[in-house]
Amino acid sequence: MLSQMSSSSSSAKPDVTLSLTLPSPTHETFKPEERGLHLIRLLLSCAKNASSSNLHRADAHLRQISDLSSVTGDSMQRLAARFAYALAVRVVKRWPGLYRALNHTKPDRLIAPRAQPILMPAFPCLAFAHVIIARALLRVLAGERVVHVMDLGSGDPKLWVPFLRSLNQGPDGPAQLRLTCVSAKRDVLDILGHALVKEAETMRMPFQFNPVNVSLRELTEEMLQLRSGEALAMVSMLGLHALLAEDDRVDAHFGMIKSDSVKDCKRLGEFLSMVRSVSPRVFFLVEQEANHNTTRLVDRFVEGLHYYSAVFDSIDAAFGGSCSEERLALEEMFGREIGNIISCEGLEREERHERHERWKVRLTRAGFRPVRLWLNAMEDANGMVEPHLRDGYKAVTERACTMICWHERPLLAVSAWSC
């Protein structure tokens, strides 16, 4: 619903005039469209009260939202349930002892492994990003006999297995490939390494897998094991924004950062300097096209509602509106992102998505130059959409960046950079 509203609605002030003495409405009180609009008003008002420490009023709104939302309802009800949970966690964090006690014995649920097999079919814009990167990599590395590709965090066999096959079919025979994957999750490295080694053995392709079991924040140049004579390329998919995490409580308290400014980040600057120092042929960046890195909770709450409304609408279309364990697992994975955006602050808040325009400023400051992804941009991008994206998705290429959109809402931005 929010994904179909005008962009001007994001600047509207939250409605804080709702009475706390009225009985909570039920599912039957509203028609679906009216219920969705009422949920939006309640959520925005709850976010404002939570950010201003008016916890009693925030609690009253959460009670009403809980009566109207459901993780098995329509798209807006499911979205509201995820945002309400994130707000509830933020409120409970006011009492650290209570928060820790509630979470101390909570079992770790394997959300990512459960969601991963259905992520591509249900959220196919990732598949399109993979195709863009694979095709551009082959063009950049054409004719090279010794290739080193670094995966900075995705660890997805669905990207690298097809790339190995394409590289093996080059006109001059298979190139010697070394793939380094950086991930803090050991199981991701094990699964990827097993899949790639098996594929390379099947094709009798010279291949070496180099797992680096650390987070991007811990990565050093020595861990990359660079060798002279290699044609180097780097790929960062949906992970670089975590390096923007910092202790920004002072900025939030004194309002030092304007909402449209691009503040320097020391850790990201150091990381980009390291990338530039190793001189990759190309550095690919895929990030969520959203601005969730503002200090004011209400600002990123409104932005989050618009962005994840489009995500949940696209998932709803993928599953035909039906409820299933697979859809719940996928939406819980996105719910964890929402929870981090809304309930966390400082270094704990890692889901700091920024729009491409801001990434362009950061990369340009670090000495990078944009690289065109397509020789004939619109013809190539649009020609590739149909095999990988369903109705409702489209690709828009502007200024060396391809936006993958659900209807008119950009979801992912894919760009390439050189030193």
Phi, psi and omega in degrees: 000310180297328181293343180259357179280160178291153182296337181294339181294335181291341181265356181292144180283142180299147179278113181248019183262007184293135182283140178266356183264346180287148176296148181294132177290157179249175179304325185281346184293325186243153164286158184308317181294317179294320179298319179298315179295321179294320177298319179299314180298316179297316181297315181295318178294321178297318180298318180295318180291324177294320182287335180261012177067021174273075192288328179295317179292321177299319179296320179297319178294321179298325177297318179292319180297320181297326178289334186258341186256165179193139178287352177246011181272206177284179188303316182290323177296319180292318178297316180298322179298319180292317180290324178295319178298317179297318178294320179298318178298317179300318179295315182296331180296348175296338178242088187305322180296316178296316181298314181293322179295319180293331184257355186295319183254012180289122183291145175286115179267139185277071183293309184299311178300323180290323184277333189302316182296334182257359184297314182295310180297323184272341181225068194287355177296336175293322178296322178294318177300320178299316181295318178302310184294315182299315181293317180293322177299315180299323179291316182293323186263009181302133178087350180281140182262337178233114188239136175234116179247134180247123175262110185268058169125339185285311179060035186259114178301334181293341173272315193270332177296311176298327178295317177302316181297317180293319180295326181290340183262018180297158184297335181259017181087177185293135173279159175278118187244135170238126179244122176258129176240128180255122179202141176282351182259113183298322182294327177297316180294319181296316181295315180295313181301316180298315182295318184286319179297318178297316180295318180295321178295321179298322182269357185053049183256134177293116188212144175223133178254129182240096179278137177236104188271068176216167173277165178300328180296332182264352187293137175235163181298325181298328181291341184281344177052055181290147179229146179290148178089357179272142169273113190258136173222148181233144180227124175241116181243110171059032181227339188293334182298337180297335180286352177279350181295129178203170179280096184252027180296324180295316178299318181294322184288318184261357179063042186283336185253125175287150185296334183259007181271159178245099184281137175297142177237120187300312185293318178295319178300318178296320180295314180295326176296320177295316179301314182294327183292336180267359172053061176291150175300322181206146177235112181268138178232124174238122181219157175295134181271077182205159179246089179251022184244043175257154183283332181279125181302315185298322180298311182283338174294314179297314179298319179296321178300315181294314184293308185284343170297317177295319179299313182291326175298319181292323177293320178301318179293323181295323182262006179063026180080357182277150178265136179208165177298324180295315180294319179299318179296318180295315181288332175291326176298313176293329177298326176294322174299313180301317179300318179293320180296320188267319190265350186248155176222169176063213182297337180289336181269097183262338181279071185255062182298141176228153179288161182302324180301323178286320177297324178298319177297315182296316182289323178295318176302325183277359176099015180267155177236140180292146178241134178293131180282332186233147172284320173237092197306297188292322180297315181292312184296311182294326178294335181268348183294313189304317181290342190241341185236139179281175174303139183108335177262152172205163179242138178232123180250125177216131172050056174064025176220134176254123177264129175259119192241149165259110190055242182263001185261113175296134178253316180232146174242127180245124180219161180230147187220150174233162182275000000 
